[in-house]
Amino acid sequence: MTVDEHGGVRLANRDTFKAFAVHAPIGYDVERVGKALGAVAAGEVEDGHAWISAAAVTRLAGEAGAGDDWRVGFEAMVKYAGVKYAGVKGWLREDGAIRAHIEFG
């Protein structure tokens, strides 16, 4: 997911299911990332990580032209994170939100 210099949010690298991060421009901080995500109902920032709504990811993927194959890959990623790492790494919240690192630059 990418936050652009104007605060717009889009799904970048939509077919990458091995990593999940929010990319923001230099000059942004976690608070500004949180505001951008919240403005489009994509998620929020808590303790330096973004929590992204799975429904928002699906919505943004649809806007980017993703089809059924994408949905299968995304659901497999979420299931894998939930089964293998949810208790250990804290990648999924009870509400289904997915934790993402925030990367600047």
Buried (B, 14 or more C-beta within 10 A) or exposed (E): BBBBEEBEBBBBEBEEBEEBBBBBBEEBEBEBBBBBBEEBEBBBBEEEBBBBBBEBBBBBBEEEEBEEEBEEBBEEBBEBBBEEEBEEEEBBEEEEBBBBEBEBE
